Structure formats: structure tokens, C-alpha cells
């Protein structure tokens, strides 16, 4: 895979996430985060299958969404058992 192809994949994925996703820190709805995680996982799987390359920041973004999801779940758990 050439550098041009890698940069093209990165740009396309960056444009997709910027247009369709909110930042993880801005998400307050658990279902919204689950949707973003599912969509991002599908994109990552498609890139792995098609080009065998996924930008590292995509995994980092996925980890941020998972961390935000866990924080919301913990907050809801605390609120329900307080």
C-alpha cells in the first residue's frame, strides 16, 4: 500500500467521522454512543477487509467512545442505587 492510498483512507475516514459523529466528550446519550461504536466498528472492519489498513486514530476514537460509554453506565448505576 502506498502512502497516497493510506492518506486517502485517512482523509475519507476523517471526513466521515467529522460529518456523522459527535465528539465522545459531547455525547450524553447511551444509545447514541452505542450507535457510534457500532458504526465505527463496521467502518474499521470494512477497512481491514478491503485494504488491510486502519489508521491508528480510529482505534483511539473507538476507545474514547467506549470510555465515555463506561462513564455514563457508571453514573447511571450510581444514580439508581443511591
PDB file with SEQRES, HELIX, SHEET and CRYST1 records, atoms N, CA, C and O in Angstrom:
SEQRES   1 A   82  UNK UNK UNK UNK UNK UNK UNK UNK UNK UNK UNK UNK UNK          
SEQRES   2 A   82  UNK UNK UNK UNK UNK UNK UNK UNK UNK UNK UNK UNK UNK          
SEQRES   3 A   82  UNK UNK UNK UNK UNK UNK UNK UNK UNK UNK UNK UNK UNK          
SEQRES   4 A   82  UNK UNK UNK UNK UNK UNK UNK UNK UNK UNK UNK UNK UNK          
SEQRES   5 A   82  UNK UNK UNK UNK UNK UNK UNK UNK UNK UNK UNK UNK UNK          
SEQRES   6 A   82  UNK UNK UNK UNK UNK UNK UNK UNK UNK UNK UNK UNK UNK          
SEQRES   7 A   82  UNK UNK UNK UNK                                              
HELIX    1 AA1 UNK A    3  UNK A   20  1                                  18    
HELIX    2 AA2 UNK A   24  UNK A   26  5                                   3    
HELIX    3 AA3 UNK A   30  UNK A   51  1                                  22    
HELIX    4 AA4 UNK A   56  UNK A   80  1                                  25    
CRYST1    1.000    1.000    1.000  90.00  90.00  90.00 P 1           1          
ATOM      1  N   UNK A   1       0.853  -1.169   0.000  1.00  0.00           N  
ATOM      2  CA  UNK A   1       0.000   0.000   0.000  1.00  0.00           C  
ATOM      3  C   UNK A   1       0.903   1.238   0.000  1.00  0.00           C  
ATOM      4  O   UNK A   1       1.859   1.330   0.770  1.00  0.00           O  
ATOM      5  N   UNK A   2       0.583   2.159  -0.860  1.00  0.00           N  
ATOM      6  CA  UNK A   2       1.389   3.368  -0.981  1.00  0.00           C  
ATOM      7  C   UNK A   2       0.962   4.407   0.060  1.00  0.00           C  
ATOM      8  O   UNK A   2      -0.102   4.308   0.670  1.00  0.00           O  
ATOM      9  N   UNK A   3       1.817   5.388   0.237  1.00  0.00           N  
ATOM     10  CA  UNK A   3       1.493   6.479   1.160  1.00  0.00           C  
ATOM     11  C   UNK A   3       0.255   7.236   0.698  1.00  0.00           C  
ATOM     12  O   UNK A   3      -0.557   7.681   1.509  1.00  0.00           O  
ATOM     13  N   UNK A   4       0.123   7.373  -0.608  1.00  0.00           N  
ATOM     14  CA  UNK A   4      -1.054   8.059  -1.149  1.00  0.00           C  
ATOM     15  C   UNK A   4      -2.339   7.332  -0.765  1.00  0.00           C  
ATOM     16  O   UNK A   4      -3.311   7.966  -0.353  1.00  0.00           O  
ATOM     17  N   UNK A   5      -2.350   6.023  -0.896  1.00  0.00           N  
ATOM     18  CA  UNK A   5      -3.540   5.240  -0.545  1.00  0.00           C  
ATOM     19  C   UNK A   5      -3.847   5.344   0.948  1.00  0.00           C  
ATOM     20  O   UNK A   5      -5.011   5.448   1.333  1.00  0.00           O  
ATOM     21  N   UNK A   6      -2.818   5.317   1.786  1.00  0.00           N  
ATOM     22  CA  UNK A   6      -3.027   5.463   3.230  1.00  0.00           C  
ATOM     23  C   UNK A   6      -3.630   6.827   3.564  1.00  0.00           C  
ATOM     24  O   UNK A   6      -4.580   6.926   4.340  1.00  0.00           O  
ATOM     25  N   UNK A   7      -3.071   7.857   2.973  1.00  0.00           N  
ATOM     26  CA  UNK A   7      -3.573   9.207   3.236  1.00  0.00           C  
ATOM     27  C   UNK A   7      -4.997   9.376   2.737  1.00  0.00           C  
ATOM     28  O   UNK A   7      -5.802  10.063   3.366  1.00  0.00           O  
ATOM     29  N   UNK A   8      -5.309   8.755   1.614  1.00  0.00           N  
ATOM     30  CA  UNK A   8      -6.663   8.817   1.073  1.00  0.00           C  
ATOM     31  C   UNK A   8      -7.642   8.144   2.033  1.00  0.00           C  
ATOM     32  O   UNK A   8      -8.719   8.680   2.297  1.00  0.00           O  
ATOM     33  N   UNK A   9      -7.275   6.978   2.553  1.00  0.00           N  
ATOM     34  CA  UNK A   9      -8.129   6.277   3.516  1.00  0.00           C  
ATOM     35  C   UNK A   9      -8.317   7.124   4.767  1.00  0.00           C  
ATOM     36  O   UNK A   9      -9.432   7.250   5.272  1.00  0.00           O  
ATOM     37  N   UNK A  10      -7.232   7.704   5.266  1.00  0.00           N  
ATOM     38  CA  UNK A  10      -7.310   8.538   6.459  1.00  0.00           C  
ATOM     39  C   UNK A  10      -8.210   9.744   6.243  1.00  0.00           C  
ATOM     40  O   UNK A  10      -9.026  10.076   7.102  1.00  0.00           O  
ATOM     41  N   UNK A  11      -8.064  10.397   5.102  1.00  0.00           N  
ATOM     42  CA  UNK A  11      -8.899  11.571   4.803  1.00  0.00           C  
ATOM     43  C   UNK A  11     -10.366  11.192   4.692  1.00  0.00           C  
ATOM     44  O   UNK A  11     -11.222  11.890   5.237  1.00  0.00           O  
ATOM     45  N   UNK A  12     -10.675  10.105   4.001  1.00  0.00           N  
ATOM     46  CA  UNK A  12     -12.064   9.686   3.845  1.00  0.00           C  
ATOM     47  C   UNK A  12     -12.689   9.319   5.191  1.00  0.00           C  
ATOM     48  O   UNK A  12     -13.837   9.671   5.463  1.00  0.00           O  
ATOM     49  N   UNK A  13     -11.936   8.617   6.025  1.00  0.00           N  
ATOM     50  CA  UNK A  13     -12.455   8.244   7.339  1.00  0.00           C  
ATOM     51  C   UNK A  13     -12.602   9.471   8.230  1.00  0.00           C  
ATOM     52  O   UNK A  13     -13.572   9.570   8.982  1.00  0.00           O  
ATOM     53  N   UNK A  14     -11.676  10.391   8.164  1.00  0.00           N  
ATOM     54  CA  UNK A  14     -11.751  11.620   8.956  1.00  0.00           C  
ATOM     55  C   UNK A  14     -12.976  12.446   8.543  1.00  0.00           C  
ATOM     56  O   UNK A  14     -13.689  12.969   9.400  1.00  0.00           O  
ATOM     57  N   UNK A  15     -13.215  12.559   7.261  1.00  0.00           N  
ATOM     58  CA  UNK A  15     -14.380  13.295   6.766  1.00  0.00           C  
ATOM     59  C   UNK A  15     -15.664  12.614   7.227  1.00  0.00           C  
ATOM     60  O   UNK A  15     -16.599  13.288   7.660  1.00  0.00           O  
ATOM     61  N   UNK A  16     -15.720  11.289   7.140  1.00  0.00           N  
ATOM     62  CA  UNK A  16     -16.896  10.539   7.572  1.00  0.00           C  
ATOM     63  C   UNK A  16     -17.179  10.761   9.055  1.00  0.00           C  
ATOM     64  O   UNK A  16     -18.315  11.045   9.436  1.00  0.00           O  
ATOM     65  N   UNK A  17     -16.153  10.631   9.888  1.00  0.00           N  
ATOM     66  CA  UNK A  17     -16.374  10.776  11.327  1.00  0.00           C  
ATOM     67  C   UNK A  17     -16.716  12.212  11.704  1.00  0.00           C  
ATOM     68  O   UNK A  17     -17.529  12.435  12.601  1.00  0.00           O  
ATOM     69  N   UNK A  18     -16.121  13.171  11.049  1.00  0.00           N  
ATOM     70  CA  UNK A  18     -16.410  14.570  11.352  1.00  0.00           C  
ATOM     71  C   UNK A  18     -17.846  14.935  10.985  1.00  0.00           C  
ATOM     72  O   UNK A  18     -18.515  15.655  11.726  1.00  0.00           O  
ATOM     73  N   UNK A  19     -18.312  14.444   9.858  1.00  0.00           N  
ATOM     74  CA  UNK A  19     -19.671  14.764   9.406  1.00  0.00           C  
ATOM     75  C   UNK A  19     -20.755  14.028  10.181  1.00  0.00           C  
ATOM     76  O   UNK A  19     -21.837  14.573  10.400  1.00  0.00           O  
ATOM     77  N   UNK A  20     -20.477  12.793  10.598  1.00  0.00           N  
ATOM     78  CA  UNK A  20     -21.528  11.940  11.126  1.00  0.00           C  
ATOM     79  C   UNK A  20     -21.488  11.696  12.630  1.00  0.00           C  
ATOM     80  O   UNK A  20     -22.480  11.246  13.204  1.00  0.00           O  
ATOM     81  N   UNK A  21     -20.368  11.983  13.276  1.00  0.00           N  
ATOM     82  CA  UNK A  21     -20.241  11.686  14.694  1.00  0.00           C  
ATOM     83  C   UNK A  21     -20.026  12.955  15.501  1.00  0.00           C  
ATOM     84  O   UNK A  21     -19.442  13.924  15.015  1.00  0.00           O  
ATOM     85  N   UNK A  22     -20.507  12.940  16.748  1.00  0.00           N  
ATOM     86  CA  UNK A  22     -20.155  13.976  17.706  1.00  0.00           C  
ATOM     87  C   UNK A  22     -18.903  13.533  18.434  1.00  0.00           C  
ATOM     88  O   UNK A  22     -18.560  12.351  18.430  1.00  0.00           O  
ATOM     89  N   UNK A  23     -18.224  14.477  19.055  1.00  0.00           N  
ATOM     90  CA  UNK A  23     -17.057  14.120  19.851  1.00  0.00           C  
ATOM     91  C   UNK A  23     -17.511  13.276  21.031  1.00  0.00           C  
ATOM     92  O   UNK A  23     -18.609  13.478  21.550  1.00  0.00           O  
ATOM     93  N   UNK A  24     -16.684  12.337  21.458  1.00  0.00           N  
ATOM     94  CA  UNK A  24     -17.082  11.495  22.593  1.00  0.00           C  
ATOM     95  C   UNK A  24     -17.431  12.289  23.842  1.00  0.00           C  
ATOM     96  O   UNK A  24     -18.352  11.918  24.569  1.00  0.00           O  
ATOM     97  N   UNK A  25     -16.718  13.364  24.100  1.00  0.00           N  
ATOM     98  CA  UNK A  25     -16.983  14.157  25.301  1.00  0.00           C  
ATOM     99  C   UNK A  25     -18.313  14.899  25.231  1.00  0.00           C  
ATOM    100  O   UNK A  25     -18.842  15.314  26.262  1.00  0.00           O  
ATOM    101  N   UNK A  26     -18.856  15.069  24.038  1.00  0.00           N  
ATOM    102  CA  UNK A  26     -20.132  15.776  23.876  1.00  0.00           C  
ATOM    103  C   UNK A  26     -21.329  14.839  23.977  1.00  0.00           C  
ATOM    104  O   UNK A  26     -22.464  15.305  24.072  1.00  0.00           O  
ATOM    105  N   UNK A  27     -21.104  13.549  23.957  1.00  0.00           N  
ATOM    106  CA  UNK A  27     -22.187  12.572  23.987  1.00  0.00           C  
ATOM    107  C   UNK A  27     -22.708  12.395  25.408  1.00  0.00           C  
ATOM    108  O   UNK A  27     -21.938  12.192  26.347  1.00  0.00           O  
ATOM    109  N   UNK A  28     -24.025  12.476  25.550  1.00  0.00           N  
ATOM    110  CA  UNK A  28     -24.654  12.288  26.847  1.00  0.00           C  
ATOM    111  C   UNK A  28     -25.682  11.166  26.828  1.00  0.00           C  
ATOM    112  O   UNK A  28     -26.231  10.809  27.870  1.00  0.00           O  
ATOM    113  N   UNK A  29     -25.942  10.614  25.663  1.00  0.00           N  
ATOM    114  CA  UNK A  29     -26.956   9.591  25.496  1.00  0.00           C  
ATOM    115  C   UNK A  29     -26.277   8.251  25.231  1.00  0.00           C  
ATOM    116  O   UNK A  29     -25.459   8.128  24.320  1.00  0.00           O  
ATOM    117  N   UNK A  30     -26.621   7.265  26.026  1.00  0.00           N  
ATOM    118  CA  UNK A  30     -26.001   5.951  25.916  1.00  0.00           C  
ATOM    119  C   UNK A  30     -26.288   5.293  24.567  1.00  0.00           C  
ATOM    120  O   UNK A  30     -25.399   4.679  23.975  1.00  0.00           O  
ATOM    121  N   UNK A  31     -27.498   5.416  24.088  1.00  0.00           N  
ATOM    122  CA  UNK A  31     -27.845   4.820  22.787  1.00  0.00           C  
ATOM    123  C   UNK A  31     -27.078   5.481  21.642  1.00  0.00           C  
ATOM    124  O   UNK A  31     -26.690   4.815  20.682  1.00  0.00           O  
ATOM    125  N   UNK A  32     -26.865   6.767  21.745  1.00  0.00           N  
ATOM    126  CA  UNK A  32     -26.102   7.489  20.727  1.00  0.00           C  
ATOM    127  C   UNK A  32     -24.668   6.950  20.675  1.00  0.00           C  
ATOM    128  O   UNK A  32     -24.129   6.699  19.597  1.00  0.00           O  
ATOM    129  N   UNK A  33     -24.072   6.780  21.831  1.00  0.00           N  
ATOM    130  CA  UNK A  33     -22.702   6.270  21.879  1.00  0.00           C  
ATOM    131  C   UNK A  33     -22.645   4.850  21.335  1.00  0.00           C  
ATOM    132  O   UNK A  33     -21.730   4.507  20.586  1.00  0.00           O  
ATOM    133  N   UNK A  34     -23.601   4.036  21.700  1.00  0.00           N  
ATOM    134  CA  UNK A  34     -23.629   2.662  21.182  1.00  0.00           C  
ATOM    135  C   UNK A  34     -23.744   2.647  19.669  1.00  0.00           C  
ATOM    136  O   UNK A  34     -23.125   1.815  19.006  1.00  0.00           O  
ATOM    137  N   UNK A  35     -24.533   3.561  19.119  1.00  0.00           N  
ATOM    138  CA  UNK A  35     -24.663   3.668  17.665  1.00  0.00           C  
ATOM    139  C   UNK A  35     -23.318   4.045  17.041  1.00  0.00           C  
ATOM    140  O   UNK A  35     -22.901   3.442  16.052  1.00  0.00           O  
ATOM    141  N   UNK A  36     -22.644   5.036  17.614  1.00  0.00           N  
ATOM    142  CA  UNK A  36     -21.343   5.456  17.089  1.00  0.00           C  
ATOM    143  C   UNK A  36     -20.322   4.329  17.169  1.00  0.00           C  
ATOM    144  O   UNK A  36     -19.548   4.126  16.234  1.00  0.00           O  
ATOM    145  N   UNK A  37     -20.315   3.600  18.274  1.00  0.00           N  
ATOM    146  CA  UNK A  37     -19.383   2.484  18.424  1.00  0.00           C  
ATOM    147  C   UNK A  37     -19.652   1.428  17.360  1.00  0.00           C  
ATOM    148  O   UNK A  37     -18.723   0.916  16.735  1.00  0.00           O  
ATOM    149  N   UNK A  38     -20.915   1.106  17.159  1.00  0.00           N  
ATOM    150  CA  UNK A  38     -21.283   0.097  16.155  1.00  0.00           C  
ATOM    151  C   UNK A  38     -20.870   0.548  14.752  1.00  0.00           C  
ATOM    152  O   UNK A  38     -20.297  -0.229  13.989  1.00  0.00           O  
ATOM    153  N   UNK A  39     -21.163   1.803  14.418  1.00  0.00           N  
ATOM    154  CA  UNK A  39     -20.805   2.322  13.089  1.00  0.00           C  
ATOM    155  C   UNK A  39     -19.297   2.351  12.891  1.00  0.00           C  
ATOM    156  O   UNK A  39     -18.792   1.979  11.832  1.00  0.00           O  
ATOM    157  N   UNK A  40     -18.582   2.798  13.919  1.00  0.00           N  
ATOM    158  CA  UNK A  40     -17.131   2.869  13.804  1.00  0.00           C  
ATOM    159  C   UNK A  40     -16.525   1.476  13.681  1.00  0.00           C  
ATOM    160  O   UNK A  40     -15.575   1.282  12.922  1.00  0.00           O  
ATOM    161  N   UNK A  41     -17.053   0.517  14.407  1.00  0.00           N  
ATOM    162  CA  UNK A  41     -16.573  -0.871  14.286  1.00  0.00           C  
ATOM    163  C   UNK A  41     -16.816  -1.413  12.887  1.00  0.00           C  
ATOM    164  O   UNK A  41     -15.961  -2.102  12.329  1.00  0.00           O  
ATOM    165  N   UNK A  42     -17.961  -1.111  12.324  1.00  0.00           N  
ATOM    166  CA  UNK A  42     -18.243  -1.569  10.957  1.00  0.00           C  
ATOM    167  C   UNK A  42     -17.285  -0.929   9.955  1.00  0.00           C  
ATOM    168  O   UNK A  42     -16.825  -1.594   9.027  1.00  0.00           O  
ATOM    169  N   UNK A  43     -16.983   0.348  10.133  1.00  0.00           N  
ATOM    170  CA  UNK A  43     -16.041   1.031   9.247  1.00  0.00           C  
ATOM    171  C   UNK A  43     -14.648   0.422   9.375  1.00  0.00           C  
ATOM    172  O   UNK A  43     -13.969   0.189   8.375  1.00  0.00           O  
ATOM    173  N   UNK A  44     -14.228   0.167  10.615  1.00  0.00           N  
ATOM    174  CA  UNK A  44     -12.910  -0.422  10.846  1.00  0.00           C  
ATOM    175  C   UNK A  44     -12.837  -1.809  10.219  1.00  0.00           C  
ATOM    176  O   UNK A  44     -11.851  -2.139   9.562  1.00  0.00           O  
ATOM    177  N   UNK A  45     -13.866  -2.618  10.416  1.00  0.00           N  
ATOM    178  CA  UNK A  45     -13.892  -3.956   9.814  1.00  0.00           C  
ATOM    179  C   UNK A  45     -13.834  -3.890   8.296  1.00  0.00           C  
ATOM    180  O   UNK A  45     -13.128  -4.674   7.662  1.00  0.00           O  
ATOM    181  N   UNK A  46     -14.572  -2.958   7.716  1.00  0.00           N  
ATOM    182  CA  UNK A  46     -14.574  -2.815   6.258  1.00  0.00           C  
ATOM    183  C   UNK A  46     -13.196  -2.402   5.748  1.00  0.00           C  
ATOM    184  O   UNK A  46     -12.735  -2.909   4.726  1.00  0.00           O  
ATOM    185  N   UNK A  47     -12.545  -1.493   6.450  1.00  0.00           N  
ATOM    186  CA  UNK A  47     -11.207  -1.074   6.028  1.00  0.00           C  
ATOM    187  C   UNK A  47     -10.204  -2.212   6.158  1.00  0.00           C  
ATOM    188  O   UNK A  47      -9.353  -2.398   5.288  1.00  0.00           O  
ATOM    189  N   UNK A  48     -10.302  -2.973   7.243  1.00  0.00           N  
ATOM    190  CA  UNK A  48      -9.397  -4.116   7.415  1.00  0.00           C  
ATOM    191  C   UNK A  48      -9.591  -5.143   6.306  1.00  0.00           C  
ATOM    192  O   UNK A  48      -8.620  -5.687   5.780  1.00  0.00           O  
ATOM    193  N   UNK A  49     -10.846  -5.404   5.953  1.00  0.00           N  
ATOM    194  CA  UNK A  49     -11.127  -6.395   4.912  1.00  0.00           C  
ATOM    195  C   UNK A  49     -10.712  -5.905   3.530  1.00  0.00           C  
ATOM    196  O   UNK A  49     -10.185  -6.671   2.724  1.00  0.00           O  
ATOM    197  N   UNK A  50     -10.951  -4.637   3.266  1.00  0.00           N  
ATOM    198  CA  UNK A  50     -10.706  -4.100   1.926  1.00  0.00           C  
ATOM    199  C   UNK A  50      -9.240  -3.763   1.684  1.00  0.00           C  
ATOM    200  O   UNK A  50      -8.669  -4.160   0.669  1.00  0.00           O  
ATOM    201  N   UNK A  51      -8.631  -3.031   2.614  1.00  0.00           N  
ATOM    202  CA  UNK A  51      -7.285  -2.532   2.351  1.00  0.00           C  
ATOM    203  C   UNK A  51      -6.240  -3.017   3.347  1.00  0.00           C  
ATOM    204  O   UNK A  51      -5.051  -2.739   3.190  1.00  0.00           O  
ATOM    205  N   UNK A  52      -6.680  -3.737   4.364  1.00  0.00           N  
ATOM    206  CA  UNK A  52      -5.767  -4.242   5.395  1.00  0.00           C  
ATOM    207  C   UNK A  52      -5.013  -3.114   6.084  1.00  0.00           C  
ATOM    208  O   UNK A  52      -3.881  -3.297   6.532  1.00  0.00           O  
ATOM    209  N   UNK A  53      -5.653  -1.932   6.168  1.00  0.00           N  
ATOM    210  CA  UNK A  53      -5.055  -0.780   6.837  1.00  0.00           C  
ATOM    211  C   UNK A  53      -6.151   0.035   7.506  1.00  0.00           C  
ATOM    212  O   UNK A  53      -7.163   0.372   6.892  1.00  0.00           O  
ATOM    213  N   UNK A  54      -5.927   0.344   8.781  1.00  0.00           N  
ATOM    214  CA  UNK A  54      -6.826   1.218   9.534  1.00  0.00           C  
ATOM    215  C   UNK A  54      -5.948   2.220  10.265  1.00  0.00           C  
ATOM    216  O   UNK A  54      -5.000   1.824  10.944  1.00  0.00           O  
ATOM    217  N   UNK A  55      -6.242   3.511  10.141  1.00  0.00           N  
ATOM    218  CA  UNK A  55      -5.450   4.500  10.868  1.00  0.00           C  
ATOM    219  C   UNK A  55      -5.525   4.265  12.379  1.00  0.00           C  
ATOM    220  O   UNK A  55      -6.570   3.887  12.907  1.00  0.00           O  
ATOM    221  N   UNK A  56      -4.418   4.491  13.055  1.00  0.00           N  
ATOM    222  CA  UNK A  56      -4.357   4.256  14.496  1.00  0.00           C  
ATOM    223  C   UNK A  56      -5.352   5.141  15.243  1.00  0.00           C  
ATOM    224  O   UNK A  56      -5.896   4.727  16.267  1.00  0.00           O  
ATOM    225  N   UNK A  57      -5.595   6.342  14.748  1.00  0.00           N  
ATOM    226  CA  UNK A  57      -6.502   7.244  15.452  1.00  0.00           C  
ATOM    227  C   UNK A  57      -7.937   6.720  15.451  1.00  0.00           C  
ATOM    228  O   UNK A  57      -8.735   7.128  16.294  1.00  0.00           O  
ATOM    229  N   UNK A  58      -8.279   5.833  14.530  1.00  0.00           N  
ATOM    230  CA  UNK A  58      -9.626   5.250  14.519  1.00  0.00           C  
ATOM    231  C   UNK A  58      -9.824   4.365  15.746  1.00  0.00           C  
ATOM    232  O   UNK A  58     -10.891   4.370  16.361  1.00  0.00           O  
ATOM    233  N   UNK A  59      -8.786   3.603  16.095  1.00  0.00           N  
ATOM    234  CA  UNK A  59      -8.859   2.782  17.306  1.00  0.00           C  
ATOM    235  C   UNK A  59      -8.881   3.659  18.555  1.00  0.00           C  
ATOM    236  O   UNK A  59      -9.551   3.340  19.537  1.00  0.00           O  
ATOM    237  N   UNK A  60      -8.154   4.747  18.508  1.00  0.00           N  
ATOM    238  CA  UNK A  60      -8.142   5.685  19.629  1.00  0.00           C  
ATOM    239  C   UNK A  60      -9.520   6.322  19.824  1.00  0.00           C  
ATOM    240  O   UNK A  60      -9.987   6.477  20.952  1.00  0.00           O  
ATOM    241  N   UNK A  61     -10.157   6.684  18.722  1.00  0.00           N  
ATOM    242  CA  UNK A  61     -11.506   7.245  18.789  1.00  0.00           C  
ATOM    243  C   UNK A  61     -12.488   6.230  19.348  1.00  0.00           C  
ATOM    244  O   UNK A  61     -13.350   6.579  20.154  1.00  0.00           O  
ATOM    245  N   UNK A  62     -12.365   4.994  18.933  1.00  0.00           N  
ATOM    246  CA  UNK A  62     -13.216   3.927  19.450  1.00  0.00           C  
ATOM    247  C   UNK A  62     -13.018   3.766  20.956  1.00  0.00           C  
ATOM    248  O   UNK A  62     -13.987   3.579  21.692  1.00  0.00           O  
ATOM    249  N   UNK A  63     -11.791   3.836  21.408  1.00  0.00           N  
ATOM    250  CA  UNK A  63     -11.504   3.736  22.847  1.00  0.00           C  
ATOM    251  C   UNK A  63     -12.113   4.903  23.611  1.00  0.00           C  
ATOM    252  O   UNK A  63     -12.585   4.726  24.735  1.00  0.00           O  
ATOM    253  N   UNK A  64     -12.109   6.093  23.019  1.00  0.00           N  
ATOM    254  CA  UNK A  64     -12.718   7.263  23.664  1.00  0.00           C  
ATOM    255  C   UNK A  64     -14.228   7.092  23.801  1.00  0.00           C  
ATOM    256  O   UNK A  64     -14.803   7.423  24.837  1.00  0.00           O  
ATOM    257  N   UNK A  65     -14.865   6.576  22.759  1.00  0.00           N  
ATOM    258  CA  UNK A  65     -16.311   6.321  22.842  1.00  0.00           C  
ATOM    259  C   UNK A  65     -16.618   5.258  23.899  1.00  0.00           C  
ATOM    260  O   UNK A  65     -17.587   5.388  24.647  1.00  0.00           O  
ATOM    261  N   UNK A  66     -15.800   4.214  23.962  1.00  0.00           N  
ATOM    262  CA  UNK A  66     -16.009   3.176  24.971  1.00  0.00           C  
ATOM    263  C   UNK A  66     -15.814   3.724  26.376  1.00  0.00           C  
ATOM    264  O   UNK A  66     -16.553   3.353  27.287  1.00  0.00           O  
ATOM    265  N   UNK A  67     -14.837   4.596  26.567  1.00  0.00           N  
ATOM    266  CA  UNK A  67     -14.614   5.204  27.877  1.00  0.00           C  
ATOM    267  C   UNK A  67     -15.793   6.079  28.282  1.00  0.00           C  
ATOM    268  O   UNK A  67     -16.221   6.056  29.436  1.00  0.00           O  
ATOM    269  N   UNK A  68     -16.316   6.847  27.335  1.00  0.00           N  
ATOM    270  CA  UNK A  68     -17.481   7.699  27.618  1.00  0.00           C  
ATOM    271  C   UNK A  68     -18.698   6.836  27.928  1.00  0.00           C  
ATOM    272  O   UNK A  68     -19.478   7.167  28.821  1.00  0.00           O  
ATOM    273  N   UNK A  69     -18.866   5.747  27.211  1.00  0.00           N  
ATOM    274  CA  UNK A  69     -19.977   4.821  27.454  1.00  0.00           C  
ATOM    275  C   UNK A  69     -19.867   4.241  28.867  1.00  0.00           C  
ATOM    276  O   UNK A  69     -20.861   4.176  29.590  1.00  0.00           O  
ATOM    277  N   UNK A  70     -18.679   3.825  29.253  1.00  0.00           N  
ATOM    278  CA  UNK A  70     -18.487   3.276  30.587  1.00  0.00           C  
ATOM    279  C   UNK A  70     -18.749   4.311  31.670  1.00  0.00           C  
ATOM    280  O   UNK A  70     -19.294   3.978  32.722  1.00  0.00           O  
ATOM    281  N   UNK A  71     -18.370   5.555  31.429  1.00  0.00           N  
ATOM    282  CA  UNK A  71     -18.612   6.619  32.404  1.00  0.00           C  
ATOM    283  C   UNK A  71     -20.111   6.867  32.587  1.00  0.00           C  
ATOM    284  O   UNK A  71     -20.577   7.070  33.708  1.00  0.00           O  
ATOM    285  N   UNK A  72     -20.857   6.851  31.493  1.00  0.00           N  
ATOM    286  CA  UNK A  72     -22.309   7.054  31.577  1.00  0.00           C  
ATOM    287  C   UNK A  72     -22.971   5.881  32.293  1.00  0.00           C  
ATOM    288  O   UNK A  72     -23.866   6.083  33.113  1.00  0.00           O  
ATOM    289  N   UNK A  73     -22.544   4.672  31.994  1.00  0.00           N  
ATOM    290  CA  UNK A  73     -23.103   3.490  32.654  1.00  0.00           C  
ATOM    291  C   UNK A  73     -22.823   3.553  34.157  1.00  0.00           C  
ATOM    292  O   UNK A  73     -23.701   3.252  34.966  1.00  0.00           O  
ATOM    293  N   UNK A  74     -21.621   3.938  34.524  1.00  0.00           N  
ATOM    294  CA  UNK A  74     -21.273   4.043  35.938  1.00  0.00           C  
ATOM    295  C   UNK A  74     -22.119   5.108  36.633  1.00  0.00           C  
ATOM    296  O   UNK A  74     -22.587   4.901  37.753  1.00  0.00           O  
ATOM    297  N   UNK A  75     -22.312   6.242  35.971  1.00  0.00           N  
ATOM    298  CA  UNK A  75     -23.129   7.311  36.539  1.00  0.00           C  
ATOM    299  C   UNK A  75     -24.574   6.864  36.723  1.00  0.00           C  
ATOM    300  O   UNK A  75     -25.178   7.127  37.763  1.00  0.00           O  
ATOM    301  N   UNK A  76     -25.127   6.195  35.730  1.00  0.00           N  
ATOM    302  CA  UNK A  76     -26.497   5.692  35.841  1.00  0.00           C  
ATOM    303  C   UNK A  76     -26.616   4.648  36.945  1.00  0.00           C  
ATOM    304  O   UNK A  76     -27.623   4.603  37.651  1.00  0.00           O  
ATOM    305  N   UNK A  77     -25.599   3.813  37.099  1.00  0.00           N  
ATOM    306  CA  UNK A  77     -25.601   2.807  38.149  1.00  0.00           C  
ATOM    307  C   UNK A  77     -25.595   3.467  39.530  1.00  0.00           C  
ATOM    308  O   UNK A  77     -26.353   3.081  40.420  1.00  0.00           O  
ATOM    309  N   UNK A  78     -24.726   4.471  39.690  1.00  0.00           N  
ATOM    310  CA  UNK A  78     -24.672   5.195  40.960  1.00  0.00           C  
ATOM    311  C   UNK A  78     -25.991   5.880  41.282  1.00  0.00           C  
ATOM    312  O   UNK A  78     -26.466   5.842  42.417  1.00  0.00           O  
ATOM    313  N   UNK A  79     -26.573   6.505  40.269  1.00  0.00           N  
ATOM    314  CA  UNK A  79     -27.835   7.223  40.493  1.00  0.00           C  
ATOM    315  C   UNK A  79     -28.994   6.271  40.843  1.00  0.00           C  
ATOM    316  O   UNK A  79     -29.879   6.631  41.619  1.00  0.00           O  
ATOM    317  N   UNK A  80     -28.985   5.087  40.283  1.00  0.00           N  
ATOM    318  CA  UNK A  80     -30.076   4.173  40.544  1.00  0.00           C  
ATOM    319  C   UNK A  80     -29.950   3.463  41.883  1.00  0.00           C  
ATOM    320  O   UNK A  80     -30.949   2.985  42.420  1.00  0.00           O  
ATOM    321  N   UNK A  81     -28.738   3.385  42.434  1.00  0.00           N  
ATOM    322  CA  UNK A  81     -28.537   2.699  43.705  1.00  0.00           C  
ATOM    323  C   UNK A  81     -28.131   3.644  44.831  1.00  0.00           C  
ATOM    324  O   UNK A  81     -27.621   3.195  45.857  1.00  0.00           O  
ATOM    325  N   UNK A  82     -28.346   4.921  44.658  1.00  0.00           N  
ATOM    326  CA  UNK A  82     -28.025   5.886  45.723  1.00  0.00           C  
ATOM    327  C   UNK A  82     -29.230   6.153  46.595  1.00  0.00           C  
ATOM    328  O   UNK A  82     -29.147   6.937  47.540  1.00  0.00           O  
TER     329      UNK A  82                                                      
END                                                                             
